[in-house]
Amino acid sequence: MSTIEQEAPAIVERLVQVLNDGAIAVLAGIGHDTGLFETLATLPPASSQQVADAAGLDERYVREWLGGVVTAGLVDYDAATGEYALGEENAPFLTGPSADNLARSMRLIGLMGSVSPLVVDRFRTGGGLSYDDYPRFVEIQSEDSRAVNDGSLVDTIIPLTGLVNRLHDGIAVADVGCGAGHAVNLLAREFPRSRFCGYDFGAEAIAVAREEAREWGLTNAVFVECDVATGIDTGAFDLVTAFDAIHDQAHPAQVLANIHSALRPGGTFLMVDINASSHLDRNRDLPWASFLYGVSLVHCMSVSLGQGGDGLGTVWGVELAERMLHEAGFGEVTRHEIEADPFNAYFVARA
C-alpha cells in the first residue's frame, strides 16, 4: 500500500469533520442572528412550532435549523415527545451578552464565505479589498469587542496601565481605530474628569460612537474621522489605546510612530492585539490558529493591501509586535494575558 493510500483515511476523516463543523458554525451564527438560542433559553422543552411561534419565525425553517443544531450536540431533542431544549450546560456559550457567547463569533465564518470569491480574484490580480466589501464586519466586530469590554475593560484591562488613579483625577486619552467607540464611551463614563478622543476613518463607525455618547450624555468624549497614519496631535495625550486595530492598518509602523509622538513624555500606550506567535511553527498547537490565518486572508491582510498598505496580517505575532513597538520609540514594553480574552495579548508600552 502506498503512503498516500495509507494516509488517505485520516485526511478524509479530517476533511469530513471540517465540512460538518463549518456547517455547524453557520448554523450557530444563524441561531444568534434569529434569536433562536435566546428563545430556546426562555422556553421549557418545546415543539418546533412552539419554538417558531415564540421567536416569530417560520416553522419549516426553524425545524430544519433545529435538526442541524441537535445533530451538532448544541440542542437536546426528545424523540418520544418531539420537543427541543437548550441545556443549561450549553446555554452560557450560546446566549447572553458576555464574552462566553461564542455563537456571536460564529457569524464570521459566514462572512468569510461571502467574500471568498473576491479574495480568490485577488490571488490572481494582487491588491486587496475595501471595507465596503464587508457590510456586516463592523457590526460583528463591535459586538464581540463590546462583550469583552463590558466585562473586563474597567476592572481588568485598564488597571494594567497603572493609571486608574490618574484617570480619576483627569488626563487626556486617545483611542486609535476606535470603531463604534464603545470602549471610549465606557471609559468616559467611568472617568468623567478625563478627556477622551476616538479616532477612526470609518464614517459609519464614528456615527455609531457619537450616537452612543449622546445617548449616555457624555461631554468628555469626542470622535474624529481621520486616518491615524497621517498623524494625530503631537504630545497631546497621557494614554493612548488601540484595541485590535494596529494589524489592520495600511502602514502599522507609521501608526505606531505617530502614537509615540502623540504621547507626552512618560505617557503610556495600551495595545491590544492578537495573541499568537510571529513564527508559524509555534502556532501549530494554538487551537484557533487556522481561524486566525483565515480571517487574516479574507479580511485583515486584504483590507490593508486594498489601501496600498503593507498587509501585515492578523497573525503578525507578539514577537514582531514587541519589536515594532521598540522601533517606534517605546522603551519599556510589557505583555500581559487575561483569562477573559485568550485571543488577545495586552501590551503596555511607555514613551
N, C-alpha and C positions, 0 to 999 in steps of 0.2 A: 504493500500500500504506500502511495506517495505521501510526502509531507503535507501537501495541500489537502489530500483526501483525509488524512488523519486529523487535521486542524479544522476542516470544514464544519463538522457538527457543532463545535464550540462557537465558531463565529456565527453560524446560522442561529443558534440558540440566543446569542447575544443580540443579534440584529432584530430578531422577533421580539425580544424583550424591549428593545429601544422603540420599535414600532408601536408596541402596546403602550409603553409608558408615555410616548409622545401624544398618543390619543387621549390618555388619561389627563395629561396636562391641559389639553384643550378643553376637555370636559369639566375639569376643575375651574378653569377660567370662566367658562360659561356659567357654572354654578355660582360663581361670585357675582358676575355681571347681572344675572337674572334675579339674584337674591334667593335662589333656591336653597342654598345651605342655611342661610339665616331663617328661612321659612321652616325648614325641617327642624331646626333647633328649637323652635317655639311650639312644635306640634307633638302630641303623643303619636304612637305608631299610626300611620295613615295610609289610605289607598292613593294611587296616583291621581285620581280625580280630586280627592281631598287636598292633596299637596298642590295641585294645579289651581284649584279654586282659592286656596289660601294665598297663593303667590300671584293670582291674577293672570295666569298664563294658560296657553293651550295644552290640554291634557295629553294629546298624542306626542307632542314634543317632550313634555315632561316625562312621560312614560319611557320614551327611548333614552333620554338622558339618565333616568334612574337605572335603567339596565346597565349602562356603562359604568356608573359610579358604584353600583352594587358589585359587579364583577371585578371592579378595581379594589374592592375592600374598603371603600370610603363610607359607604352607607349600608346599613343592615337591612335584610329582607326576610320576612316570614312567609314562606311558600304556602303554609296552611291558611293564613288569613289574607295573603296578598297585600300586606302592609309594609311600609318602609319606615325606617327610623334612623336618625343620626345619633350614633352612640356618644355617650358622654366623654369617652376617651379620645374621640376624633374631633369633637366639636371645637375645642380651643384652637385647632390648627386649620380650621376651615371657615371660621366665623369670627366676627368681632373686629374692633379697630386696632388691636395690638399687633406688634411685630411678629407674633406667633402665627398669625393667619397667613399661611403660605398659598392659599387659593388665590389671593390677590396677585401674587407674583407670577402665578402660572399663566396669566394673560400675556406675559412677554413672549411665551412660545408661539402663540397665535400671531402676535405682531411680527416676530421673526419670520414666520412662514409667509406672511402677506408681502413682505418686502424682498424676500429671497430672489424672485425673478429679476428685480432691479440690480441686486448685488451680483447675480450671475453675469449680467451685462457688463458690470464694472471689472469683472475678472478679465474680460476681453479688451475693454477700452481704457482701463485705468480710471483714475479720478475717484469720485465718491458721490454720496447722496446729500441732499439738503434736509434740514429739519422738517420742511414741509412734506417730505415723503413719509413722515411718521405722525399721522394725525392724532394718535392716542398716546404717544410716548410721554408727553408732559403730564397728562392725567395719571398714567400708571406709575411713572416715576415719583410724582408728587405724593400719591397715596402711600407708596412704600416708605419714602423718607419721612412722611408725616407720622407714620406709625412708630418708627424708631425715635423720632424727635419728641413726640408726645410722651413717650415712656421714659426717655433717658437724657434728653438734651440738658435740662436744667439741673437735675440731680446727679448725673453721672458724667456727662461729656464735658460740659463747661468747667467743672471743678478740675479737670486735667490740666487746665491752663494756669491754675493758681491765682486767678484774677477775680474770684467771686466777690471778695470784699471791695475791690476797686470798682467792679461793675455796679455794686450797690451805691457807692459814692458818686459815680458818674464818670465814664470815659467814652471815647469815640470808637465805634466798632463798624467795620465794613464786612459784608459777606459777598464773596466773588462767585458769580454763577449762581445767584440766589434762586433761580427758577420761580416757583409760585410764592416764594417768600415766607413760607410758614415758619421756618427756623428763626428768621429775623423777627417776625411778629411775636413769636413765643418769648424771645429774649427781651424784646422791647416792653412787653407786658410785665415780665418778671423784674426787670431792672429799669424802672421809669426815669431814673436820674441819668442814665446813659443815653447816648445818641447812636442810632443805627442807620446804616445806609446799605441797601441791597443793590448789587449791580448784575444786570443780565442783558443780553442783546435780544432776547425773545419778547416781543411786544405782548403776545398773548399771556405769557407767564407774568410779566410785570403788571398787567392789568388785574390779574387774579390777586397778586400780592397787595396791590393798592386797595382793592376792594375789601380784603380781609382786614387790613389795617384800619380802614374807615369803619367797618362794622364793629371792630373792637375799641374804637375811639382812641387810637394811638396817635399821639402827637410827636413822638420821638423816633418814628420810623419813616424813612423815605426810600423810594425806589427809583433808580436811574437806569434808563435803557441805553446801554453802551457796550462796546467791545472792550473788555479789560486789557486786551493785548495792545491797545493804543495808549494805555496808561490811565491811572487814576491819581487823585490828588497826592502830591509828594509830602511825606512827613505829617500826614493828617490824622493817623489812626494809632490807637494804643493796642488794638486787637483786630486782626483780620481772620476771617474764617472762610473755608471752602469745603463744601460737602459734596463729595463725589463729582467734582466739577473739573479738576485740573486735567485728567487724562482725556477729556473730550475736547480740550482747547485745540485750536489750529496750531498755535505755537506756544506750547506749555512752558518752555524755558523762558520766553519773553514775559509771559504772565507771572511766573514766579519772581522774576527780577522786578517787575512792576509792583508786585505785592511787597517785596522787601523795601522798595523805595517809598511805598505808601506808609510804612510804619515809622513811628517815632523811634528815636534811639532807645533800645531796650524793649521795644514792642514785641508782641507775640503773634505768631501765625499758627492757627489750628487748621490742619489739613486732614480731612477725612477722605480716604481713597481705598481702593481695592486691596484686600489682604491676601496677596498671592506673591509668588516669587518672580523675579525677573528671568529666572532660569527654568526652561521647560522641564528638565529632569526633576526638579524639586517640586513641580506641580502635579506629578503623576499620582500622588496619594491624596491630593486635595479633592474632596468628594464632589465639588461643583466646578472643577476646573474646566471641563468641556463646555459647560454652560457659559462660563466667563469668556472663553475664546469665541464661542458662538455669538454672544451678544456684541463682542468687540467687532467681529467680522461684519455683522449686519447693521450695526449702529455706530458704536463709539469711534472705531477706527475710520469707518466710512464717512461720517459727518465731518471729521477733521480733514480728511483728504478732499472732501467736497468743498471745503473752504480754501483749498490750496495749501493745506497745512501739513504737519509732519506725520500724521497718522500714528500717533503714539500707541493707541490701543488700550483696552481695558486692563490687560494683563501686563502693564509696564512694570509692575512689581515693586516691592518695598525696597529692594536694593537700589534700583535706579532712582526711585523716588527720593531716597535719602541723599544720593549723590547729587541729584539735581537741586535739592534744597541747599546743599552746601555751595554748589556752583552759583546759585542765585545770591549768595552772600550771607546766608544764615550760618551762625557758628554752632550753637548747641541745638541738636535735634534729638528728641526722644520719641520713641514709638511705643504706643500703648495698644492693648486689645481690650474690648469689653464684651462681656457674655451676651448682652442683648443684641449684639450686631457682629456676628462672626465673619460676615462677608467683608468687613472693612477694618483697616488699620487706622489708628489715630496718631497723627504726628504733631508734636508740639515743638515749634522752632522759634528760636529767639533771634531777633535782629541785633 
